[in-house]
């Protein structure tokens, strides 16, 4: 069974922090070669602080995927790190979280023989449930073209707000990620055709086979 839960920075044990930051280093530095800060084989930055909430997916108490949430009223990557890559930034009005550092650790997926599971779909649906549970309006994120395709193939109809050019001279996108009934239904339909899911936060997924 895969479990999805949230924890604030100050609530995470040192063991889980070290594991999370190690997995992020493996995803964003080793695999994607992003310009990220790494120390002691871990990736973390100034946004990993008391204002952060992490959504994590675990199997047998080991983290396999995750994403970081920051209220856009606080310091965040969109108006900080990524601001210079856009001619303008048009953040939506209302209560939104920035989603950043989204990953699925491929090595642990193989290690725990989770290849048959649609972990990305589970993570996306968990993100929607988390935001709805906190009575926010939606999510914002800076993503690559590849990630844009992944979201849309999953059935999440994200909206492009602005386009920018990254340090790699690649197009990146500022998007909003709606959590309305239609998008929730589309993702739920895909997930529930394969897995048993409880309809409240936090989410647990059981295979139907």
Protein Blocks (a to p, Z undefined) as FASTA:
>chain_A
ZZdddddfklpcfklmmmmmmmmmmmmmmmnopacddeehiacdfklcfkbccddddeeh
iafbdcddddfkbccfklmmmmmmpfbdcddedjddddehiacdfklmmmnopmlpcfkl
mmmmmmmmmmmmnopabdcddddfklmmmmmmnopacddfbdcddfkopacddddddfbf
klmmmmmmmmmmmbccdfbdcdddddfZZ
